[in-house]
């Protein structure tokens, strides 16, 4: 069973802090990894994807990938109340077009 | 770019009726579209994978005769919930994968979702 595991949270951080979201995956054949943000009652919105080991930065967001440890993370710098949402980690399924999603981590940024 | 639309955004119907949901990629061609269902406070559940011009591939436990999927073109897929019952009430979300460009990374773009309520 190919799985993506996330801490369900909730994760609560003060405004301006760094929020750190973590994810592990079981399928070593996974090639690419995605972070989606989902506001309550809305559909997921792609924030970032990463496929190489190391860090990838986009504005306040940094995705980190460690394939040896099968670990993906998302750092949100200078967290804002508008970042409060559920963050979904997803991994491509090796040999398939499908993505395997984690259950999501709910983030609350307190003003 | 990479915009996916869904219609309708919300539908309320009586038990026993059928409901059709449309998913369109507006500014790109989608070789593959995916249909998900999400219950309140739960994660996304993949229902089926739809490829243009071929039959959809359903996930285990999803009734293909109840959830009819048609991928008529590279920009349109439809999901029809047949003989809907209250337990089918859920948030249905489609996503699309580009035919070109970043398709190699399996990137999926989601539509805004359709909230179905069956009375």
Interface residues (C-beta under 8 A of the other chain):
Chain A: X31 X32 X34 X36 X42 X43 X44 X45 X46 X49 X51 X88 X92 X97 X98 X99 X101 X102 X103 X104
Chain B: X32 X34 X42 X43 X44 X46 X49 X91 X93 X97 X105 X106 X107 X108 X109 X110 X111 X112 X113
